[in-house]
Amino acid sequence: YDMHGNVWEWCADWYDRDYYGGSAREDSKGPHSGDIHVMRGGSYVTTAAQCRSGNRNQYGSNPTYVLKDLGLRVALSPSLDANRAGGVVVTHTVQRGDTLASISQQYYGTMAKWKLIYEANNKISNPNVLRVGEALVIPQLPALRVPTGFRAAPGTAAEPYTNTGWAKEVIHEKTGIEMVFIPAGEFMMGSPSNESGRGSDEGPQHRVRLTKPFYLGKYEVTQREWRKVMGSNPSGFKGDRNPVEQVSWNDCREFVDKAGLRLPTEAEWEYACRAGSSTRFSFDDNSYAWYDGNSEDKTHPVGQKKPNAWGLFDMHGNVWEWCADWYGNYSSGRVTDSQGPSSGSSRVLRGGSWYDFSQICRSANRSYGSPDGTNHCLGFRVARTCN
């Protein structure tokens, strides 16, 4: 309210008629020194032109002036408020040779957060010049957000996409399953008509919008994780870190119900598999997938190939992955939070396996199976909505 008129409002900056031309492009704090301070907004005794958004009081005002039309409003930096959480204030006394980057490295383990310190300390007029002996406030980073029943993975940071504080990687307390944050977004689901190896059920290609972020298993569910919840191991290729296989959709549904998790939708699965890519695969060589050309006719421990751009392993190959949806034809139009058909006889499978040709492991390739069907190529990974 009243940003225009009523009373002039004092600003923190010194006034300099020529400052704009050489001002900082980011987080400008005005000139380093001066004789008068900035006033903005106009007042009840000025013309309408002087109340414009861009108008500056060309004379400024002496810091000691007291007039009937001089007022103010206040501001608060969130980082300063966060620093006071729990009554704890962390300060750093500037030493010779210190820079904001080196202080950031000391307290946060990375130089990249120097700007947090700069924003929390109005006394710093020039981020490249620190005064030895000066005490700087070091903002405490807020606790990472994690879903109920999870803990933040060791060494993880906040996810870099939304600035909402969700942990980039989490661990499910009950099962030990590691999961990765997937941001909400849009993508083209399916494949173009000229894609090599394309199946007819991969079209029409259509835009899908996912409105809610979610966590997805960093790896396919392993035999150790399955045994921890279900008490047995049906797999043919034994190994604690190998993906569980010989599991039906019904079996996987029982697992996720017991664990308090869920299966990903087909749209979530393809979106996460693509990780921003629009090509046949989310990679350009076989360093990312186990398929018939390199698998030696067996599954392999999860995580041995490279992850995709969002940190997910084995989205292509190793074992097929059950999705939540009934299998059916795609919609021809734009879809939001697609759940697939409301009914059907088969459930969706995605990703291909150790047994399949490489083209079957493409991001858009689809398959399906009876909900009670099992074989040595069928596995899954889990999902969890962020709430």
Secondary structure by P-SEA (a helix, b strand, c coil): ccccccbbbbccbbbbcccccccccccccccccccbbbbcccccccccccccccccccccccccccccccccbbbbbaaaaaaacccbbbbbcccccccaaaaaaaccccccaaaaaaaacccccccccccccbbbbbbcccccccccccccccccccccccccccccccccccccbbbbbbbbbcccccccccccccccccccbbbbbbccccccccccccaaaaaaccccccccccccccccccccaaaaaaaaaaacbbbbcaaaaaaaaaccccccccccccccccccccccccccccccccccccccccccccbbbbccccbbbbbccccccccccccccbbbbcccccccccccccccccccccccccccccccccccccc
